[in-house]
């Protein structure tokens, strides 16, 4: 009996030349090893326009290969491309291996210079799989659920016009905590603590810690500090009926839903995590230093045993 095909999805920002060329390189390396490169239909068309020789060798996602048949997802780009890939394969077991072609690329595992080595190790299955908490997001209006989605980084309730302040009540575990006017509220995972929540002044939470974060944005209140709660807690933001402007829910900067006055956005831990392929097992501290280019000159290390 022949072995099952090794279907590897390649997700790239094919509107950028560097990403397109990287995708061609990855597909050629996969084919040389006997694996099957899989692309979404529109990205496949962009790739073949750039390299027609690959025409009959690239499978189409959903048409030739289902997400459940994928072994791995190789993502070429920054964090935005990784979030898009996570959305494409949501719920399937294939982990995501990010190769950074963007700026910070906090979720990525390798940089462009290590592209060939990263693919080589992926083909050898020489990686660890790390599961990251995701959020289950539900919007209710009265007793009716009007929208549901999920997020890897954050779910944000924001004002949709600059002129008006958003009036909200924040809630933890079904109990009201505080009411204030603000530009918005970010509800985040530890993974998202280095994204929008970080920009809003929230704490950095190590991804090994299971927790939920709530970070008010430009709140007009004395008590509007970032909150960190346990993984079994629930967070909610209620858009007060007296709010003059419209509000909007945004999940990972990708999925958007308008929020009428009186709606409540409830966030809990999702039972379905996001799986990331890791080539390096170094401490998260080193990742922070490298990605944010933090100054550590002069450090001499621990003195004695700690």
BAZA-615459 format. One line per 2 residues: number of its first residue (from 0); their letters; for each residue x, y, z of C-alpha. Coordinates in pm, whole numbers, plus 50000, padded with zeros to 5 digits. Example, Ala and Ser with C-alpha at 12.3 -4.5 7.8 and 13.67 -1.06 7.14 Angstrom:
! residues 2
0	AS	51230:49550:50780  51367:49894:50714
! end
This chain:
! residues 306
0	XX	50000:50000:50000  50123:50347:49916
2	XX	50169:50597:50195  49910:50869:50241
4	XX	50008:51197:50073  50169:51461:50292
6	XX	49945:51761:50228  50104:52085:50346
8	XX	49912:52409:50316  50113:52716:50217
10	XX	49958:53050:50315  50124:53363:50181
12	XX	50055:53728:50111  50074:53679:49735
14	XX	50020:54048:49668  50380:54106:49780
16	XX	50668:54000:49557  50891:53880:49840
18	XX	50613:53665:49984  50526:53528:49640
20	XX	50887:53432:49573  50911:53270:49916
22	XX	50597:53067:49840  50749:52942:49513
24	XX	51066:52840:49697  50867:52654:49964
26	XX	50650:52473:49708  50956:52362:49511
28	XX	51121:52232:49828  50806:52044:49929
30	XX	50772:51886:49584  51137:51779:49583
32	XX	51070:51592:49909  50757:51422:49774
34	XX	50508:51634:49969  50198:51798:49819
36	XX	50184:52180:49836  49828:52300:49891
38	XX	49710:52658:49833  49381:52842:49838
40	XX	49244:52891:49487  49318:53266:49459
42	XX	49670:53232:49603  49738:52938:49371
44	XX	49642:53154:49073  49882:53429:49185
46	XX	50161:53175:49236  50113:53013:48895
48	XX	50113:53353:48726  50456:53403:48879
50	XX	50582:53046:48819  50373:52856:48557
52	XX	50596:52547:48581  50421:52447:48905
54	XX	50078:52426:48737  49985:52059:48777
56	XX	50166:52007:49104  49978:52243:49337
58	XX	49659:52113:49502  49366:52344:49577
60	XX	49237:52371:49931  48875:52254:49978
62	XX	48856:52129:49617  49139:51873:49610
64	XX	49232:51859:49979  49013:51914:50286
66	XX	49149:52093:50591  49119:51766:50786
68	XX	49371:51610:50544  49642:51868:50613
70	XX	49957:51769:50800  50095:52120:50851
72	XX	50039:52483:50755  50343:52688:50652
74	XX	50264:53058:50683  50477:53315:50501
76	XX	50424:53664:50637  50369:53858:50955
78	XX	50122:53812:51237  49830:53920:51020
80	XX	49895:53638:50775  49925:53390:51062
82	XX	49589:53505:51200  49436:53460:50855
84	XX	49580:53109:50832  49443:53024:51175
86	XX	49100:53129:51052  49129:52913:50738
88	XX	49211:52593:50929  49010:52665:51244
90	XX	48915:52341:51417  49151:52108:51232
92	XX	49459:51950:51392  49727:52081:51153
94	XX	49967:52315:51339  50083:52648:51197
96	XX	50452:52712:51129  50506:53086:51083
98	XX	50801:53222:50886  50823:53596:50932
100	XX	50833:53817:50625  50673:54113:50803
102	XX	50795:54345:51076  50774:54215:51433
104	XX	50615:53881:51349  50564:53785:51711
106	XX	50378:53463:51632  50631:53351:51370
108	XX	50887:53085:51450  51156:53167:51192
110	XX	51281:53459:50986  51319:53483:50608
112	XX	51690:53395:50624  51601:53057:50780
114	XX	51333:52967:50524  51503:52661:50374
116	XX	51603:52520:50713  51253:52571:50852
118	XX	51097:52379:50563  51358:52104:50594
120	XX	51274:52054:50960  50902:52068:50884
122	XX	50947:51783:50635  51132:51583:50900
124	XX	50851:51661:51147  51125:51805:51366
126	XX	50909:52045:51562  50705:52065:51879
128	XX	50337:52157:51882  50232:52426:52128
130	XX	49864:52485:52199  49757:52845:52251
132	XX	49435:52948:52421  49167:53102:52202
134	XX	48855:53299:52290  48493:53205:52234
136	XX	48302:53527:52168  47925:53566:52188
138	XX	47708:53875:52134  47365:53889:52298
140	XX	47086:54141:52269  46846:54069:52550
142	XX	46812:53690:52562  46894:53644:52194
144	XX	47238:53542:52067  47290:53758:51758
146	XX	47651:53672:51670  47928:53427:51762
148	XX	48292:53411:51665  48635:53332:51810
150	XX	48977:53495:51845  49339:53395:51898
152	XX	49463:53740:52000  49171:53952:52112
154	XX	48810:54054:52083  48768:54432:52095
156	XX	48460:54643:52152  48529:54982:51994
158	XX	48348:55299:51904  48285:55317:51532
160	XX	48298:55697:51504  48559:55938:51634
162	XX	48309:56199:51750  48134:55994:52016
164	XX	48258:55823:52330  48153:55465:52399
166	XX	47962:55413:52726  48013:55062:52866
168	XX	47980:54846:53174  48248:54581:53220
170	XX	48162:54253:53389  48359:53964:53540
172	XX	48197:53625:53609  47847:53761:53564
174	XX	47893:54052:53806  47924:54423:53711
176	XX	48262:54578:53794  48265:54933:53660
178	XX	48104:55170:53412  48285:55436:53211
180	XX	48321:55617:52883  48607:55503:52661
182	XX	48734:55446:52310  48696:55072:52356
184	XX	48776:54762:52558  49016:54482:52460
186	XX	48957:54128:52585  49267:53923:52515
188	XX	49446:53592:52549  49807:53570:52672
190	XX	49904:53535:52304  49730:53865:52234
192	XX	49894:54038:52529  50178:54145:52297
194	XX	49935:54276:52032  49649:54525:52069
196	XX	49630:54483:52448  49999:54575:52471
198	XX	49940:54893:52268  49657:54981:52505
200	XX	49884:54959:52811  49803:54606:52918
202	XX	50052:54367:53079  50256:54110:52891
204	XX	50140:53765:52998  50362:53463:52936
206	XX	50186:53219:52698  50239:52932:52942
208	XX	49993:53102:53176  49622:53038:53118
210	XX	49442:53367:53174  49208:53624:53022
212	XX	49291:53994:53001  49067:54300:52988
214	XX	49224:54633:52890  49016:54956:52870
216	XX	49120:55197:52593  49138:55567:52684
218	XX	48884:55527:52961  48745:55832:53142
220	XX	48745:55678:53490  48963:55649:53799
222	XX	48916:55271:53809  49000:55159:53457
224	XX	49307:54944:53506  49392:54633:53303
226	XX	49253:54315:53458  49387:53959:53451
228	XX	49147:53679:53549  49158:53301:53553
230	XX	49097:53083:53246  48760:52963:53372
232	XX	48626:53315:53423  48406:53505:53181
234	XX	48448:53867:53074  48174:54083:52929
236	XX	48131:54433:52794  47782:54580:52774
238	XX	47725:54873:52540  47494:55101:52736
240	XX	47173:55216:52574  47268:55579:52647
242	XX	47571:55551:52418  47539:55822:52156
244	XX	47755:55656:51892  47766:55316:51731
246	XX	47994:55037:51851  48164:54752:51670
248	XX	48311:54416:51769  48638:54319:51605
250	XX	48796:53974:51649  49168:53953:51567
252	XX	49128:54255:51340  48954:54029:51088
254	XX	48595:53951:51183  48376:54256:51243
256	XX	48019:54288:51368  47815:54600:51446
258	XX	47691:54628:51805  47356:54796:51870
260	XX	47309:54982:52201  47222:54740:52479
262	XX	47421:54451:52334  47657:54245:52549
264	XX	47981:54087:52431  48073:53782:52640
266	XX	48417:53625:52618  48522:53287:52754
268	XX	48800:53043:52691  48733:52847:52374
270	XX	48744:52467:52398  48938:52468:52068
272	XX	49297:52597:52097  49522:52713:51814
274	XX	49815:52481:51745  50154:52636:51664
276	XX	50455:52443:51538  50770:52540:51726
278	XX	51125:52482:51600  51289:52641:51903
280	XX	51221:52574:52270  51393:52883:52409
282	XX	51238:53092:52689  50968:53346:52612
284	XX	51192:53611:52770  51438:53572:52483
286	XX	51157:53606:52229  51051:53935:52391
288	XX	51407:54066:52382  51456:53967:52017
290	XX	51120:54081:51881  51111:54415:52064
292	XX	51488:54470:52043  51501:54532:52418
294	XX	51823:54667:52574  51996:54405:52789
296	XX	52356:54529:52762  52536:54499:53095
298	XX	52349:54192:53218  52594:53953:53384
300	XX	52355:53674:53479  52245:53532:53812
302	XX	52492:53539:54099  52519:53194:54252
304	XX	52215:52966:54256  51861:53102:54241
! end
